[in-house]
Amino acid sequence: MITFRRVAREDFGLLAIWLSEPHNRRWWNHEVSPEAIELDFGRAVDGAEPSEDWLALDGDGAPFGLVQRQRWVDYPEEAAGLAPLVVAGPGDWGIDYLVGSHFATGRGLGSAMIAAMCEVIFADLGADSVIVAVAAGNRRSWRALERAGFSRLGHVDIPADNPADPPDHLVYALPRPA
């Protein structure tokens, strides 16, 4: 069973380790100094950023992943990039995610984490859908979305997190269960 708890400053060291892992560094492209981690995650911890950062915990309560969730309307410039495929409204949420250690990859934890967070988003936040744009080259990520029940809407060109990547992104959506 996967549960979640909000990221706290005490978790920043763990996030730095996870973001340093090659499978995360490649796609997240974050600096991992204490100052950079504070800059990237501190505002969400303080409630000054509309996104929320959550640690995914396994059945023993050990953290194994990170999920960021946000309403698309709180990020209108990013939502505009989806417009060729979908217009995100006030009930539409987005997520970003990573599985921390490379030892935890390839075991289905990413898909399970995504599905579990979507259940929370639908049940607790009354979302209409969860919409995710993922770099087309990040096959493991978009396959995890598919295994979690998402459907591919198509391709859009939006700026990539890693400047080494092309702008090609796949957009996936999971509607609220009936």
Order of alpha helices (4+ residues) and beta strands (2+ residues): beta-alpha-alpha-alpha-beta-beta-alpha-beta-alpha-beta-alpha-beta-beta
